[in-house]
Amino acid sequence: MTASGTGDDPPAWPTYTLALGTGTLGRERAGAQREQYTVVLRLEDGDEQTCRFDDEADWAQYRAGMAVSLKLDITGDADCATLKPAG
């Protein structure tokens, strides 16, 4: 299952319903949960780059429309380790 949002939507796990089955046959159980937070960056030339974070606190420091500083590597891809709020 996947949940996604935009802008200021708070992160949330998707809702789901597990099959109860009969006895142990057909019974479902929830697996491990894993989250990943994504920031999509629109560069001045119109190109888009994506940085992904495993930690919500790293992701939460960025807001829609916010100016940021980012270095691109030699191939033109985002060096997400250099991403930071501008200023």
HTML snippet that shows the backbone in 3Dmol.js (N, CA, C, O; Angstrom):
<script src="https://3Dmol.org/build/3Dmol-min.js"></script>
<div id="view" style="width:600px;height:400px;position:relative"></div>
<script>
const pdb = `
ATOM      1  N   MET A   1       0.841  -1.157   0.000  1.00  0.00           N
ATOM      2  CA  MET A   1       0.000   0.000   0.000  1.00  0.00           C
ATOM      3  C   MET A   1       0.893   1.227   0.000  1.00  0.00           C
ATOM      4  O   MET A   1       2.003   1.214   0.532  1.00  0.00           O
ATOM      5  N   THR A   2       0.389   2.270  -0.599  1.00  0.00           N
ATOM      6  CA  THR A   2       1.138   3.519  -0.688  1.00  0.00           C
ATOM      7  C   THR A   2       0.224   4.678  -0.342  1.00  0.00           C
ATOM      8  O   THR A   2      -0.949   4.694  -0.716  1.00  0.00           O
ATOM      9  N   ALA A   3       0.767   5.639   0.370  1.00  0.00           N
ATOM     10  CA  ALA A   3       0.070   6.893   0.624  1.00  0.00           C
ATOM     11  C   ALA A   3       0.956   8.011   0.108  1.00  0.00           C
ATOM     12  O   ALA A   3       2.180   7.935   0.216  1.00  0.00           O
ATOM     13  N   SER A   4       0.354   9.038  -0.446  1.00  0.00           N
ATOM     14  CA  SER A   4       1.130  10.183  -0.908  1.00  0.00           C
ATOM     15  C   SER A   4       0.312  11.442  -0.702  1.00  0.00           C
ATOM     16  O   SER A   4      -0.902  11.387  -0.507  1.00  0.00           O
ATOM     17  N   GLY A   5       0.985  12.565  -0.748  1.00  0.00           N
ATOM     18  CA  GLY A   5       0.315  13.841  -0.563  1.00  0.00           C
ATOM     19  C   GLY A   5       1.127  14.942  -1.200  1.00  0.00           C
ATOM     20  O   GLY A   5       2.176  14.693  -1.795  1.00  0.00           O
ATOM     21  N   THR A   6       0.641  16.156  -1.074  1.00  0.00           N
ATOM     22  CA  THR A   6       1.347  17.306  -1.624  1.00  0.00           C
ATOM     23  C   THR A   6       1.269  18.463  -0.649  1.00  0.00           C
ATOM     24  O   THR A   6       0.449  18.472   0.269  1.00  0.00           O
ATOM     25  N   GLY A   7       2.147  19.448  -0.866  1.00  0.00           N
ATOM     26  CA  GLY A   7       2.089  20.665  -0.069  1.00  0.00           C
ATOM     27  C   GLY A   7       2.233  20.412   1.411  1.00  0.00           C
ATOM     28  O   GLY A   7       3.209  19.811   1.859  1.00  0.00           O
ATOM     29  N   ASP A   8       1.257  20.873   2.168  1.00  0.00           N
ATOM     30  CA  ASP A   8       1.333  20.788   3.624  1.00  0.00           C
ATOM     31  C   ASP A   8       0.578  19.602   4.205  1.00  0.00           C
ATOM     32  O   ASP A   8       0.282  19.596   5.400  1.00  0.00           O
ATOM     33  N   ASP A   9       0.255  18.589   3.386  1.00  0.00           N
ATOM     34  CA  ASP A   9      -0.415  17.397   3.917  1.00  0.00           C
ATOM     35  C   ASP A   9       0.496  16.729   4.942  1.00  0.00           C
ATOM     36  O   ASP A   9       1.664  16.482   4.643  1.00  0.00           O
ATOM     37  N   PRO A  10       0.003  16.433   6.132  1.00  0.00           N
ATOM     38  CA  PRO A  10       0.845  15.733   7.102  1.00  0.00           C
ATOM     39  C   PRO A  10       1.035  14.274   6.687  1.00  0.00           C
ATOM     40  O   PRO A  10       0.121  13.674   6.121  1.00  0.00           O
ATOM     41  N   PRO A  11       2.202  13.698   6.956  1.00  0.00           N
ATOM     42  CA  PRO A  11       2.411  12.285   6.626  1.00  0.00           C
ATOM     43  C   PRO A  11       1.436  11.404   7.397  1.00  0.00           C
ATOM     44  O   PRO A  11       1.146  11.657   8.566  1.00  0.00           O
ATOM     45  N   ALA A  12       0.937  10.377   6.738  1.00  0.00           N
ATOM     46  CA  ALA A  12       0.001   9.445   7.379  1.00  0.00           C
ATOM     47  C   ALA A  12       0.118   8.086   6.701  1.00  0.00           C
ATOM     48  O   ALA A  12       0.339   7.998   5.493  1.00  0.00           O
ATOM     49  N   TRP A  13      -0.030   7.036   7.489  1.00  0.00           N
ATOM     50  CA  TRP A  13      -0.044   5.690   6.933  1.00  0.00           C
ATOM     51  C   TRP A  13      -1.376   5.477   6.216  1.00  0.00           C
ATOM     52  O   TRP A  13      -2.404   5.979   6.671  1.00  0.00           O
ATOM     53  N   PRO A  14      -1.375   4.741   5.105  1.00  0.00           N
ATOM     54  CA  PRO A  14      -2.652   4.448   4.434  1.00  0.00           C
ATOM     55  C   PRO A  14      -3.517   3.532   5.303  1.00  0.00           C
ATOM     56  O   PRO A  14      -2.998   2.738   6.087  1.00  0.00           O
ATOM     57  N   THR A  15      -4.819   3.647   5.160  1.00  0.00           N
ATOM     58  CA  THR A  15      -5.715   2.752   5.890  1.00  0.00           C
ATOM     59  C   THR A  15      -5.914   1.483   5.072  1.00  0.00           C
ATOM     60  O   THR A  15      -5.849   1.510   3.843  1.00  0.00           O
ATOM     61  N   TYR A  16      -6.152   0.401   5.744  1.00  0.00           N
ATOM     62  CA  TYR A  16      -6.351  -0.880   5.066  1.00  0.00           C
ATOM     63  C   TYR A  16      -7.203  -1.776   5.947  1.00  0.00           C
ATOM     64  O   TYR A  16      -7.370  -1.534   7.142  1.00  0.00           O
ATOM     65  N   THR A  17      -7.731  -2.807   5.329  1.00  0.00           N
ATOM     66  CA  THR A  17      -8.519  -3.804   6.047  1.00  0.00           C
ATOM     67  C   THR A  17      -7.897  -5.170   5.774  1.00  0.00           C
ATOM     68  O   THR A  17      -7.615  -5.518   4.627  1.00  0.00           O
ATOM     69  N   LEU A  18      -7.692  -5.921   6.820  1.00  0.00           N
ATOM     70  CA  LEU A  18      -7.104  -7.254   6.691  1.00  0.00           C
ATOM     71  C   LEU A  18      -8.201  -8.306   6.630  1.00  0.00           C
ATOM     72  O   LEU A  18      -9.219  -8.202   7.314  1.00  0.00           O
ATOM     73  N   ALA A  19      -7.976  -9.319   5.800  1.00  0.00           N
ATOM     74  CA  ALA A  19      -8.918 -10.433   5.723  1.00  0.00           C
ATOM     75  C   ALA A  19      -8.794 -11.277   6.996  1.00  0.00           C
ATOM     76  O   ALA A  19      -7.689 -11.582   7.445  1.00  0.00           O
ATOM     77  N   LEU A  20      -9.926 -11.642   7.561  1.00  0.00           N
ATOM     78  CA  LEU A  20      -9.927 -12.439   8.792  1.00  0.00           C
ATOM     79  C   LEU A  20      -9.786 -13.924   8.515  1.00  0.00           C
ATOM     80  O   LEU A  20      -9.281 -14.666   9.356  1.00  0.00           O
ATOM     81  N   GLY A  21     -10.224 -14.361   7.352  1.00  0.00           N
ATOM     82  CA  GLY A  21     -10.113 -15.771   7.005  1.00  0.00           C
ATOM     83  C   GLY A  21     -10.874 -16.656   7.981  1.00  0.00           C
ATOM     84  O   GLY A  21     -11.643 -16.173   8.812  1.00  0.00           O
ATOM     85  N   THR A  22     -10.646 -17.952   7.867  1.00  0.00           N
ATOM     86  CA  THR A  22     -11.241 -18.911   8.804  1.00  0.00           C
ATOM     87  C   THR A  22     -10.096 -19.679   9.443  1.00  0.00           C
ATOM     88  O   THR A  22      -9.295 -20.310   8.753  1.00  0.00           O
ATOM     89  N   GLY A  23     -10.027 -19.622  10.745  1.00  0.00           N
ATOM     90  CA  GLY A  23      -8.882 -20.242  11.432  1.00  0.00           C
ATOM     91  C   GLY A  23      -7.626 -19.510  11.028  1.00  0.00           C
ATOM     92  O   GLY A  23      -7.543 -18.289  11.160  1.00  0.00           O
ATOM     93  N   THR A  24      -6.633 -20.259  10.528  1.00  0.00           N
ATOM     94  CA  THR A  24      -5.403 -19.619  10.058  1.00  0.00           C
ATOM     95  C   THR A  24      -5.375 -19.511   8.539  1.00  0.00           C
ATOM     96  O   THR A  24      -4.473 -18.889   7.977  1.00  0.00           O
ATOM     97  N   LEU A  25      -6.371 -20.123   7.859  1.00  0.00           N
ATOM     98  CA  LEU A  25      -6.409 -20.072   6.403  1.00  0.00           C
ATOM     99  C   LEU A  25      -7.007 -18.750   5.933  1.00  0.00           C
ATOM    100  O   LEU A  25      -8.088 -18.358   6.371  1.00  0.00           O
ATOM    101  N   GLY A  26      -6.303 -18.074   5.049  1.00  0.00           N
ATOM    102  CA  GLY A  26      -6.799 -16.834   4.478  1.00  0.00           C
ATOM    103  C   GLY A  26      -6.669 -15.624   5.385  1.00  0.00           C
ATOM    104  O   GLY A  26      -7.079 -14.521   5.023  1.00  0.00           O
ATOM    105  N   ARG A  27      -6.104 -15.828   6.553  1.00  0.00           N
ATOM    106  CA  ARG A  27      -5.946 -14.710   7.494  1.00  0.00           C
ATOM    107  C   ARG A  27      -4.751 -13.862   7.052  1.00  0.00           C
ATOM    108  O   ARG A  27      -3.680 -14.385   6.744  1.00  0.00           O
ATOM    109  N   GLU A  28      -4.957 -12.550   7.030  1.00  0.00           N
ATOM    110  CA  GLU A  28      -3.879 -11.633   6.661  1.00  0.00           C
ATOM    111  C   GLU A  28      -3.341 -10.938   7.908  1.00  0.00           C
ATOM    112  O   GLU A  28      -4.047 -10.785   8.904  1.00  0.00           O
ATOM    113  N   ARG A  29      -2.095 -10.527   7.834  1.00  0.00           N
ATOM    114  CA  ARG A  29      -1.504  -9.743   8.918  1.00  0.00           C
ATOM    115  C   ARG A  29      -0.691  -8.610   8.297  1.00  0.00           C
ATOM    116  O   ARG A  29      -0.195  -8.720   7.176  1.00  0.00           O
ATOM    117  N   ALA A  30      -0.571  -7.548   9.032  1.00  0.00           N
ATOM    118  CA  ALA A  30       0.180  -6.395   8.547  1.00  0.00           C
ATOM    119  C   ALA A  30       1.674  -6.703   8.548  1.00  0.00           C
ATOM    120  O   ALA A  30       2.192  -7.322   9.477  1.00  0.00           O
ATOM    121  N   GLY A  31       2.352  -6.267   7.503  1.00  0.00           N
ATOM    122  CA  GLY A  31       3.798  -6.431   7.423  1.00  0.00           C
ATOM    123  C   GLY A  31       4.499  -5.205   7.986  1.00  0.00           C
ATOM    124  O   GLY A  31       3.866  -4.326   8.572  1.00  0.00           O
ATOM    125  N   ALA A  32       5.786  -5.158   7.805  1.00  0.00           N
ATOM    126  CA  ALA A  32       6.592  -4.031   8.286  1.00  0.00           C
ATOM    127  C   ALA A  32       6.206  -2.762   7.532  1.00  0.00           C
ATOM    128  O   ALA A  32       5.888  -2.803   6.344  1.00  0.00           O
ATOM    129  N   GLN A  33       6.240  -1.652   8.229  1.00  0.00           N
ATOM    130  CA  GLN A  33       5.963  -0.367   7.597  1.00  0.00           C
ATOM    131  C   GLN A  33       7.284   0.347   7.346  1.00  0.00           C
ATOM    132  O   GLN A  33       8.183   0.328   8.187  1.00  0.00           O
ATOM    133  N   ARG A  34       7.391   0.973   6.186  1.00  0.00           N
ATOM    134  CA  ARG A  34       8.603   1.708   5.816  1.00  0.00           C
ATOM    135  C   ARG A  34       8.160   2.993   5.142  1.00  0.00           C
ATOM    136  O   ARG A  34       7.289   2.981   4.272  1.00  0.00           O
ATOM    137  N   GLU A  35       8.762   4.097   5.548  1.00  0.00           N
ATOM    138  CA  GLU A  35       8.386   5.356   4.935  1.00  0.00           C
ATOM    139  C   GLU A  35       9.574   5.977   4.228  1.00  0.00           C
ATOM    140  O   GLU A  35      10.730   5.724   4.567  1.00  0.00           O
ATOM    141  N   GLN A  36       9.260   6.795   3.236  1.00  0.00           N
ATOM    142  CA  GLN A  36      10.264   7.572   2.532  1.00  0.00           C
ATOM    143  C   GLN A  36       9.620   8.904   2.184  1.00  0.00           C
ATOM    144  O   GLN A  36       8.486   8.951   1.708  1.00  0.00           O
ATOM    145  N   TYR A  37      10.348   9.980   2.425  1.00  0.00           N
ATOM    146  CA  TYR A  37       9.835  11.326   2.209  1.00  0.00           C
ATOM    147  C   TYR A  37      10.545  11.932   1.000  1.00  0.00           C
ATOM    148  O   TYR A  37      11.765  11.830   0.876  1.00  0.00           O
ATOM    149  N   THR A  38       9.782  12.559   0.116  1.00  0.00           N
ATOM    150  CA  THR A  38      10.325  13.061  -1.137  1.00  0.00           C
ATOM    151  C   THR A  38      10.111  14.559  -1.271  1.00  0.00           C
ATOM    152  O   THR A  38       9.029  15.074  -0.989  1.00  0.00           O
ATOM    153  N   VAL A  39      11.161  15.255  -1.708  1.00  0.00           N
ATOM    154  CA  VAL A  39      11.080  16.669  -2.056  1.00  0.00           C
ATOM    155  C   VAL A  39      11.360  16.764  -3.545  1.00  0.00           C
ATOM    156  O   VAL A  39      12.411  16.328  -4.014  1.00  0.00           O
ATOM    157  N   VAL A  40      10.412  17.338  -4.295  1.00  0.00           N
ATOM    158  CA  VAL A  40      10.596  17.564  -5.728  1.00  0.00           C
ATOM    159  C   VAL A  40      11.003  19.022  -5.901  1.00  0.00           C
ATOM    160  O   VAL A  40      10.305  19.934  -5.457  1.00  0.00           O
ATOM    161  N   LEU A  41      12.133  19.224  -6.547  1.00  0.00           N
ATOM    162  CA  LEU A  41      12.695  20.560  -6.720  1.00  0.00           C
ATOM    163  C   LEU A  41      12.550  21.001  -8.164  1.00  0.00           C
ATOM    164  O   LEU A  41      12.920  20.266  -9.080  1.00  0.00           O
ATOM    165  N   ARG A  42      12.017  22.188  -8.374  1.00  0.00           N
ATOM    166  CA  ARG A  42      11.906  22.747  -9.718  1.00  0.00           C
ATOM    167  C   ARG A  42      13.010  23.785  -9.867  1.00  0.00           C
ATOM    168  O   ARG A  42      13.001  24.812  -9.189  1.00  0.00           O
ATOM    169  N   LEU A  43      13.958  23.514 -10.754  1.00  0.00           N
ATOM    170  CA  LEU A  43      15.099  24.396 -10.950  1.00  0.00           C
ATOM    171  C   LEU A  43      14.718  25.594 -11.806  1.00  0.00           C
ATOM    172  O   LEU A  43      13.674  25.592 -12.458  1.00  0.00           O
ATOM    173  N   GLU A  44      15.570  26.622 -11.804  1.00  0.00           N
ATOM    174  CA  GLU A  44      15.287  27.843 -12.556  1.00  0.00           C
ATOM    175  C   GLU A  44      15.086  27.579 -14.046  1.00  0.00           C
ATOM    176  O   GLU A  44      14.319  28.286 -14.701  1.00  0.00           O
ATOM    177  N   ASP A  45      15.773  26.560 -14.592  1.00  0.00           N
ATOM    178  CA  ASP A  45      15.631  26.260 -16.020  1.00  0.00           C
ATOM    179  C   ASP A  45      14.410  25.400 -16.327  1.00  0.00           C
ATOM    180  O   ASP A  45      14.204  24.999 -17.472  1.00  0.00           O
ATOM    181  N   GLY A  46      13.586  25.111 -15.289  1.00  0.00           N
ATOM    182  CA  GLY A  46      12.373  24.314 -15.484  1.00  0.00           C
ATOM    183  C   GLY A  46      12.564  22.830 -15.244  1.00  0.00           C
ATOM    184  O   GLY A  46      11.589  22.085 -15.140  1.00  0.00           O
ATOM    185  N   ASP A  47      13.817  22.394 -15.154  1.00  0.00           N
ATOM    186  CA  ASP A  47      14.110  20.987 -14.889  1.00  0.00           C
ATOM    187  C   ASP A  47      13.653  20.637 -13.470  1.00  0.00           C
ATOM    188  O   ASP A  47      13.589  21.511 -12.605  1.00  0.00           O
ATOM    189  N   GLU A  48      13.338  19.376 -13.233  1.00  0.00           N
ATOM    190  CA  GLU A  48      12.960  18.906 -11.900  1.00  0.00           C
ATOM    191  C   GLU A  48      13.972  17.896 -11.401  1.00  0.00           C
ATOM    192  O   GLU A  48      14.464  17.060 -12.159  1.00  0.00           O
ATOM    193  N   GLN A  49      14.274  17.983 -10.127  1.00  0.00           N
ATOM    194  CA  GLN A  49      15.140  17.035  -9.449  1.00  0.00           C
ATOM    195  C   GLN A  49      14.389  16.522  -8.229  1.00  0.00           C
ATOM    196  O   GLN A  49      13.501  17.202  -7.714  1.00  0.00           O
ATOM    197  N   THR A  50      14.734  15.341  -7.769  1.00  0.00           N
ATOM    198  CA  THR A  50      14.064  14.734  -6.619  1.00  0.00           C
ATOM    199  C   THR A  50      15.096  14.328  -5.575  1.00  0.00           C
ATOM    200  O   THR A  50      16.123  13.723  -5.884  1.00  0.00           O
ATOM    201  N   CYS A  51      14.790  14.679  -4.325  1.00  0.00           N
ATOM    202  CA  CYS A  51      15.604  14.222  -3.200  1.00  0.00           C
ATOM    203  C   CYS A  51      14.697  13.437  -2.264  1.00  0.00           C
ATOM    204  O   CYS A  51      13.584  13.867  -1.960  1.00  0.00           O
ATOM    205  N   ARG A  52      15.174  12.294  -1.812  1.00  0.00           N
ATOM    206  CA  ARG A  52      14.390  11.434  -0.922  1.00  0.00           C
ATOM    207  C   ARG A  52      15.065  11.340   0.438  1.00  0.00           C
ATOM    208  O   ARG A  52      16.291  11.304   0.544  1.00  0.00           O
ATOM    209  N   PHE A  53      14.235  11.301   1.475  1.00  0.00           N
ATOM    210  CA  PHE A  53      14.728  11.233   2.849  1.00  0.00           C
ATOM    211  C   PHE A  53      14.050  10.074   3.564  1.00  0.00           C
ATOM    212  O   PHE A  53      12.875   9.794   3.325  1.00  0.00           O
ATOM    213  N   ASP A  54      14.782   9.404   4.435  1.00  0.00           N
ATOM    214  CA  ASP A  54      14.206   8.354   5.272  1.00  0.00           C
ATOM    215  C   ASP A  54      13.694   8.930   6.587  1.00  0.00           C
ATOM    216  O   ASP A  54      12.894   8.296   7.275  1.00  0.00           O
ATOM    217  N   ASP A  55      14.148  10.118   6.933  1.00  0.00           N
ATOM    218  CA  ASP A  55      13.793  10.736   8.206  1.00  0.00           C
ATOM    219  C   ASP A  55      12.814  11.889   7.990  1.00  0.00           C
ATOM    220  O   ASP A  55      13.086  12.798   7.206  1.00  0.00           O
ATOM    221  N   GLU A  56      11.687  11.852   8.679  1.00  0.00           N
ATOM    222  CA  GLU A  56      10.658  12.890   8.522  1.00  0.00           C
ATOM    223  C   GLU A  56      11.184  14.274   8.892  1.00  0.00           C
ATOM    224  O   GLU A  56      10.805  15.263   8.265  1.00  0.00           O
ATOM    225  N   ALA A  57      12.051  14.358   9.903  1.00  0.00           N
ATOM    226  CA  ALA A  57      12.579  15.658  10.331  1.00  0.00           C
ATOM    227  C   ALA A  57      13.412  16.313   9.227  1.00  0.00           C
ATOM    228  O   ALA A  57      13.373  17.533   9.072  1.00  0.00           O
ATOM    229  N   ASP A  58      14.163  15.523   8.463  1.00  0.00           N
ATOM    230  CA  ASP A  58      14.936  16.076   7.346  1.00  0.00           C
ATOM    231  C   ASP A  58      13.998  16.640   6.285  1.00  0.00           C
ATOM    232  O   ASP A  58      14.237  17.724   5.752  1.00  0.00           O
ATOM    233  N   TRP A  59      12.939  15.909   5.982  1.00  0.00           N
ATOM    234  CA  TRP A  59      11.955  16.324   4.981  1.00  0.00           C
ATOM    235  C   TRP A  59      11.151  17.533   5.442  1.00  0.00           C
ATOM    236  O   TRP A  59      10.850  18.414   4.636  1.00  0.00           O
ATOM    237  N   ALA A  60      10.799  17.591   6.724  1.00  0.00           N
ATOM    238  CA  ALA A  60       9.885  18.604   7.257  1.00  0.00           C
ATOM    239  C   ALA A  60      10.442  20.023   7.209  1.00  0.00           C
ATOM    240  O   ALA A  60       9.681  20.979   7.355  1.00  0.00           O
ATOM    241  N   GLN A  61      11.733  20.183   7.012  1.00  0.00           N
ATOM    242  CA  GLN A  61      12.297  21.531   6.962  1.00  0.00           C
ATOM    243  C   GLN A  61      12.049  22.241   5.637  1.00  0.00           C
ATOM    244  O   GLN A  61      12.407  23.409   5.483  1.00  0.00           O
ATOM    245  N   TYR A  62      11.442  21.546   4.683  1.00  0.00           N
ATOM    246  CA  TYR A  62      11.166  22.127   3.367  1.00  0.00           C
ATOM    247  C   TYR A  62       9.663  22.320   3.176  1.00  0.00           C
ATOM    248  O   TYR A  62       8.867  21.472   3.579  1.00  0.00           O
ATOM    249  N   ARG A  63       9.283  23.428   2.568  1.00  0.00           N
ATOM    250  CA  ARG A  63       7.879  23.760   2.299  1.00  0.00           C
ATOM    251  C   ARG A  63       7.708  24.073   0.819  1.00  0.00           C
ATOM    252  O   ARG A  63       8.665  24.475   0.157  1.00  0.00           O
ATOM    253  N   ALA A  64       6.523  23.898   0.306  1.00  0.00           N
ATOM    254  CA  ALA A  64       6.214  24.216  -1.095  1.00  0.00           C
ATOM    255  C   ALA A  64       6.543  25.678  -1.372  1.00  0.00           C
ATOM    256  O   ALA A  64       6.158  26.564  -0.609  1.00  0.00           O
ATOM    257  N   GLY A  65       7.250  25.924  -2.460  1.00  0.00           N
ATOM    258  CA  GLY A  65       7.592  27.278  -2.872  1.00  0.00           C
ATOM    259  C   GLY A  65       8.823  27.856  -2.196  1.00  0.00           C
ATOM    260  O   GLY A  65       9.223  28.979  -2.504  1.00  0.00           O
ATOM    261  N   MET A  66       9.418  27.128  -1.301  1.00  0.00           N
ATOM    262  CA  MET A  66      10.581  27.605  -0.546  1.00  0.00           C
ATOM    263  C   MET A  66      11.825  27.628  -1.432  1.00  0.00           C
ATOM    264  O   MET A  66      12.035  26.719  -2.235  1.00  0.00           O
ATOM    265  N   ALA A  67      12.651  28.670  -1.286  1.00  0.00           N
ATOM    266  CA  ALA A  67      13.929  28.730  -1.994  1.00  0.00           C
ATOM    267  C   ALA A  67      14.941  27.851  -1.268  1.00  0.00           C
ATOM    268  O   ALA A  67      15.039  27.880  -0.042  1.00  0.00           O
ATOM    269  N   VAL A  68      15.690  27.070  -2.042  1.00  0.00           N
ATOM    270  CA  VAL A  68      16.695  26.172  -1.472  1.00  0.00           C
ATOM    271  C   VAL A  68      18.005  26.309  -2.226  1.00  0.00           C
ATOM    272  O   VAL A  68      18.056  26.872  -3.319  1.00  0.00           O
ATOM    273  N   SER A  69      19.042  25.796  -1.635  1.00  0.00           N
ATOM    274  CA  SER A  69      20.351  25.717  -2.264  1.00  0.00           C
ATOM    275  C   SER A  69      20.630  24.240  -2.535  1.00  0.00           C
ATOM    276  O   SER A  69      20.398  23.391  -1.673  1.00  0.00           O
ATOM    277  N   LEU A  70      21.126  23.936  -3.731  1.00  0.00           N
ATOM    278  CA  LEU A  70      21.383  22.548  -4.126  1.00  0.00           C
ATOM    279  C   LEU A  70      22.506  22.518  -5.146  1.00  0.00           C
ATOM    280  O   LEU A  70      22.512  23.310  -6.089  1.00  0.00           O
ATOM    281  N   LYS A  71      23.445  21.622  -4.968  1.00  0.00           N
ATOM    282  CA  LYS A  71      24.500  21.430  -5.965  1.00  0.00           C
ATOM    283  C   LYS A  71      24.113  20.264  -6.863  1.00  0.00           C
ATOM    284  O   LYS A  71      23.497  19.297  -6.416  1.00  0.00           O
ATOM    285  N   LEU A  72      24.479  20.370  -8.123  1.00  0.00           N
ATOM    286  CA  LEU A  72      24.280  19.281  -9.081  1.00  0.00           C
ATOM    287  C   LEU A  72      25.621  18.607  -9.321  1.00  0.00           C
ATOM    288  O   LEU A  72      26.664  19.262  -9.328  1.00  0.00           O
ATOM    289  N   ASP A  73      25.586  17.277  -9.519  1.00  0.00           N
ATOM    290  CA  ASP A  73      26.840  16.578  -9.791  1.00  0.00           C
ATOM    291  C   ASP A  73      27.235  16.771 -11.249  1.00  0.00           C
ATOM    292  O   ASP A  73      26.552  17.472 -11.997  1.00  0.00           O
ATOM    293  N   ILE A  74      28.308  16.165 -11.638  1.00  0.00           N
ATOM    294  CA  ILE A  74      28.854  16.362 -12.984  1.00  0.00           C
ATOM    295  C   ILE A  74      27.888  15.922 -14.097  1.00  0.00           C
ATOM    296  O   ILE A  74      27.974  16.407 -15.225  1.00  0.00           O
ATOM    297  N   THR A  75      26.972  15.002 -13.770  1.00  0.00           N
ATOM    298  CA  THR A  75      26.001  14.540 -14.765  1.00  0.00           C
ATOM    299  C   THR A  75      24.713  15.367 -14.745  1.00  0.00           C
ATOM    300  O   THR A  75      23.796  15.110 -15.525  1.00  0.00           O
ATOM    301  N   GLY A  76      24.644  16.368 -13.844  1.00  0.00           N
ATOM    302  CA  GLY A  76      23.464  17.212 -13.763  1.00  0.00           C
ATOM    303  C   GLY A  76      22.393  16.708 -12.806  1.00  0.00           C
ATOM    304  O   GLY A  76      21.302  17.274 -12.739  1.00  0.00           O
ATOM    305  N   ASP A  77      22.700  15.642 -12.063  1.00  0.00           N
ATOM    306  CA  ASP A  77      21.750  15.108 -11.089  1.00  0.00           C
ATOM    307  C   ASP A  77      21.947  15.800  -9.736  1.00  0.00           C
ATOM    308  O   ASP A  77      23.042  16.258  -9.411  1.00  0.00           O
ATOM    309  N   ALA A  78      20.872  15.864  -8.962  1.00  0.00           N
ATOM    310  CA  ALA A  78      20.913  16.507  -7.656  1.00  0.00           C
ATOM    311  C   ALA A  78      21.858  15.776  -6.712  1.00  0.00           C
ATOM    312  O   ALA A  78      21.827  14.548  -6.622  1.00  0.00           O
ATOM    313  N   ASP A  79      22.693  16.529  -6.010  1.00  0.00           N
ATOM    314  CA  ASP A  79      23.505  16.001  -4.919  1.00  0.00           C
ATOM    315  C   ASP A  79      22.730  16.329  -3.654  1.00  0.00           C
ATOM    316  O   ASP A  79      22.952  17.373  -3.040  1.00  0.00           O
ATOM    317  N   CYS A  80      21.825  15.447  -3.264  1.00  0.00           N
ATOM    318  CA  CYS A  80      20.876  15.714  -2.184  1.00  0.00           C
ATOM    319  C   CYS A  80      21.556  15.972  -0.852  1.00  0.00           C
ATOM    320  O   CYS A  80      20.951  16.578   0.032  1.00  0.00           O
ATOM    321  N   ALA A  81      22.792  15.532  -0.682  1.00  0.00           N
ATOM    322  CA  ALA A  81      23.524  15.808   0.550  1.00  0.00           C
ATOM    323  C   ALA A  81      23.803  17.299   0.706  1.00  0.00           C
ATOM    324  O   ALA A  81      24.084  17.761   1.812  1.00  0.00           O
ATOM    325  N   THR A  82      23.728  18.062  -0.394  1.00  0.00           N
ATOM    326  CA  THR A  82      24.001  19.501  -0.345  1.00  0.00           C
ATOM    327  C   THR A  82      22.707  20.326  -0.242  1.00  0.00           C
ATOM    328  O   THR A  82      22.778  21.551  -0.145  1.00  0.00           O
ATOM    329  N   LEU A  83      21.559  19.702  -0.259  1.00  0.00           N
ATOM    330  CA  LEU A  83      20.296  20.426  -0.204  1.00  0.00           C
ATOM    331  C   LEU A  83      20.129  21.098   1.146  1.00  0.00           C
ATOM    332  O   LEU A  83      20.305  20.467   2.189  1.00  0.00           O
ATOM    333  N   LYS A  84      19.787  22.386   1.124  1.00  0.00           N
ATOM    334  CA  LYS A  84      19.519  23.123   2.357  1.00  0.00           C
ATOM    335  C   LYS A  84      18.655  24.342   2.035  1.00  0.00           C
ATOM    336  O   LYS A  84      18.660  24.828   0.905  1.00  0.00           O
ATOM    337  N   PRO A  85      17.914  24.834   3.027  1.00  0.00           N
ATOM    338  CA  PRO A  85      17.145  26.050   2.805  1.00  0.00           C
ATOM    339  C   PRO A  85      18.074  27.199   2.398  1.00  0.00           C
ATOM    340  O   PRO A  85      19.166  27.337   2.949  1.00  0.00           O
ATOM    341  N   ALA A  86      17.643  28.024   1.434  1.00  0.00           N
ATOM    342  CA  ALA A  86      18.462  29.150   0.981  1.00  0.00           C
ATOM    343  C   ALA A  86      18.527  30.213   2.064  1.00  0.00           C
ATOM    344  O   ALA A  86      17.605  30.383   2.861  1.00  0.00           O
ATOM    345  N   GLY A  87      19.636  30.914   2.064  1.00  0.00           N
ATOM    346  CA  GLY A  87      19.731  32.039   3.001  1.00  0.00           C
ATOM    347  C   GLY A  87      20.841  31.956   3.903  1.00  0.00           C
ATOM    348  O   GLY A  87      21.027  32.841   4.737  1.00  0.00           O
TER     349      GLY A  87
END
`;
const viewer = $3Dmol.createViewer("view");
viewer.addModel(pdb, "pdb");
viewer.setStyle({}, {cartoon: {color: "spectrum"}});
viewer.zoomTo();
viewer.render();
</script>
